[in-house]
Amino acid sequence: VLGVHLSDREAHTVGGLVTARLRRIPQVGDNVEESGLLFIVEKASDRAALLIRIRLA
């Protein structure tokens, strides 16, 4: 939709991508910049990111 290609062999979801980039379980407030996008963790459990906001970087 946005013309952005996110490729990561380790991740199949946006949450997985954020986890792979951080190399740990995401916490609220963590953010990752990738391919011109900013991924911000808005909600998380002790096992995974549950809600991630995506905006242009």
Residue frames as a rotation matrix with the C-alpha (Angstrom) as fourth column:
VAL 1
0.567 0.823 0.000 0.00
0.823 -0.567 0.000 0.00
0.000 0.000 -1.000 0.00
LEU 2
0.792 -0.303 -0.530 2.75
-0.044 -0.895 0.445 2.47
-0.609 -0.329 -0.722 0.94
GLY 3
0.844 -0.508 -0.173 5.27
-0.179 0.037 -0.983 1.16
0.506 0.861 -0.059 -1.56
VAL 4
0.090 -0.803 0.589 7.57
-0.993 -0.114 -0.004 0.07
0.071 -0.585 -0.808 1.27
HIS 5
0.541 -0.001 -0.841 9.17
-0.173 0.979 -0.112 -3.37
0.823 0.206 0.529 1.27
LEU 6
0.233 -0.435 0.870 10.13
-0.970 -0.035 0.242 -4.77
-0.075 -0.900 -0.430 4.65
SER 7
0.564 -0.125 -0.816 12.20
-0.259 0.912 -0.319 -7.89
0.784 0.392 0.482 4.34
ASP 8
-0.157 -0.610 0.777 13.43
-0.986 0.053 -0.157 -9.83
0.054 -0.791 -0.610 7.32
ARG 9
-0.285 -0.021 -0.958 14.10
-0.329 0.941 0.078 -13.54
0.900 0.337 -0.275 7.32
GLU 10
-0.944 -0.158 -0.291 13.62
0.211 0.392 -0.895 -13.66
0.255 -0.906 -0.337 11.10
ALA 11
-0.701 0.679 -0.217 10.22
-0.120 -0.413 -0.903 -11.94
-0.703 -0.607 0.371 11.19
HIS 12
-0.731 0.555 0.397 6.81
0.642 0.364 0.674 -12.63
0.230 0.748 -0.623 9.69
THR 13
0.471 0.874 -0.120 4.91
0.857 -0.421 0.299 -9.90
0.210 -0.244 -0.947 11.56
VAL 14
0.396 -0.291 0.871 5.46
-0.080 -0.956 -0.283 -6.24
0.915 0.042 -0.402 12.41
GLY 15
0.845 -0.059 0.532 5.90
-0.535 -0.051 0.843 -7.23
-0.023 -0.997 -0.074 16.06
GLY 16
0.763 -0.585 0.277 8.44
0.537 0.811 0.234 -9.82
-0.361 -0.030 0.932 14.99
LEU 17
0.382 -0.609 0.695 10.33
0.581 -0.427 -0.693 -7.22
0.719 0.669 0.191 12.98
VAL 18
0.545 -0.136 0.827 10.50
-0.529 -0.821 0.214 -4.87
0.650 -0.555 -0.519 15.98
THR 19
0.898 -0.196 0.395 11.60
-0.238 0.540 0.808 -7.72
-0.372 -0.819 0.438 18.25
ALA 20
0.637 -0.683 0.357 14.30
0.771 0.567 -0.291 -8.78
-0.004 0.461 0.888 15.78
ARG 21
0.331 -0.508 0.795 15.66
0.244 -0.768 -0.592 -5.23
0.912 0.390 -0.130 15.46
LEU 22
0.566 -0.062 0.822 15.70
-0.713 -0.538 0.450 -4.67
0.415 -0.841 -0.348 19.23
ARG 23
-0.273 -0.617 -0.738 17.10
-0.194 0.787 -0.585 -8.16
0.942 -0.016 -0.335 19.90
ARG 24
-0.988 0.113 -0.105 14.84
0.131 0.249 -0.960 -8.39
-0.082 -0.962 -0.261 22.94
ILE 25
-0.185 0.983 0.020 11.14
0.979 0.182 0.093 -8.36
0.087 0.037 -0.996 23.83
PRO 26
-0.497 0.002 0.868 9.77
0.277 -0.947 0.161 -4.87
0.823 0.320 0.470 23.11
GLN 27
-0.451 0.362 -0.816 8.56
0.831 -0.163 -0.532 -2.60
-0.326 -0.918 -0.227 25.89
VAL 28
0.652 0.745 0.138 6.14
0.755 -0.621 -0.212 0.32
-0.073 0.242 -0.967 25.74
GLY 29
0.784 -0.314 -0.535 7.92
-0.205 -0.945 0.254 3.35
-0.586 -0.089 -0.805 24.30
ASP 30
-0.249 -0.870 0.425 10.51
0.270 0.359 0.894 1.40
-0.930 0.337 0.146 22.32
ASN 31
0.755 0.479 -0.448 10.85
-0.311 -0.341 -0.887 2.46
-0.578 0.809 -0.108 18.71
VAL 32
-0.180 -0.732 0.657 12.59
0.487 0.514 0.706 1.21
-0.855 0.447 0.264 15.59
GLU 33
0.315 0.206 -0.926 13.23
-0.645 -0.669 -0.369 3.04
-0.696 0.714 -0.078 12.33
GLU 34
-0.427 -0.361 0.829 13.19
0.305 0.806 0.508 0.91
-0.851 0.470 -0.234 9.18
SER 35
-0.563 0.142 0.814 12.78
0.826 0.122 0.550 1.80
-0.021 0.982 -0.186 5.50
GLY 36
-0.814 0.173 0.554 11.60
0.019 -0.946 0.323 5.33
0.580 0.274 0.767 6.21
LEU 37
0.327 0.945 -0.016 9.03
-0.051 0.034 0.998 4.23
0.944 -0.326 0.059 8.77
LEU 38
-0.694 -0.441 0.570 9.03
-0.582 -0.123 -0.804 4.59
0.424 -0.889 -0.171 12.55
PHE 39
0.070 0.651 -0.756 7.54
0.191 0.735 0.650 1.71
0.979 -0.190 -0.072 14.55
ILE 40
-0.574 -0.188 0.797 6.53
-0.644 -0.496 -0.582 2.74
0.505 -0.847 0.164 18.08
VAL 41
-0.601 0.334 -0.727 5.47
0.500 0.866 -0.016 0.17
0.624 -0.373 -0.687 20.69
GLU 42
-0.337 0.604 0.722 2.24
-0.573 -0.740 0.352 1.46
0.747 -0.295 0.595 22.27
LYS 43
0.533 0.527 0.662 1.22
-0.843 0.401 0.359 -1.66
-0.076 -0.749 0.658 24.20
ALA 44
-0.214 -0.666 -0.714 3.19
-0.567 0.680 -0.464 -4.76
0.795 0.306 -0.524 25.22
SER 45
0.934 0.353 0.058 2.99
-0.268 0.583 0.767 -7.84
0.237 -0.731 0.640 27.39
ASP 46
0.376 -0.836 0.399 5.88
-0.618 0.094 0.780 -9.63
-0.690 -0.540 -0.482 29.03
ARG 47
0.051 -0.324 0.945 6.12
0.384 0.880 0.281 -11.81
-0.922 0.348 0.170 25.90
ALA 48
-0.374 -0.110 0.921 5.44
0.927 -0.017 0.374 -9.58
-0.026 0.994 0.108 22.88
ALA 49
-0.939 0.176 -0.294 4.48
-0.202 -0.978 0.058 -6.20
-0.277 0.114 0.954 21.46
LEU 50
-0.396 0.880 0.264 0.68
0.698 0.475 -0.536 -6.03
-0.597 -0.028 -0.802 21.28
LEU 51
0.776 0.620 0.114 0.11
0.563 -0.600 -0.568 -2.65
-0.284 0.505 -0.815 19.62
ILE 52
-0.365 -0.929 -0.062 2.57
0.702 -0.318 0.638 -0.87
-0.612 0.190 0.768 17.33
ARG 53
0.710 0.498 -0.499 1.98
0.096 -0.769 -0.632 2.56
-0.698 0.400 -0.593 15.80
ILE 54
-0.151 -0.729 0.667 3.59
0.903 0.174 0.394 3.07
-0.403 0.662 0.632 12.39
ARG 55
0.811 0.359 -0.462 4.35
0.160 -0.896 -0.415 6.52
-0.563 0.263 -0.784 10.99
LEU 56
0.723 -0.586 0.366 6.65
0.367 -0.123 -0.922 8.08
0.585 0.801 0.126 8.45
ALA 57
0.285 -0.718 -0.635 10.11
0.917 0.012 0.399 8.69
-0.278 -0.696 0.662 9.89
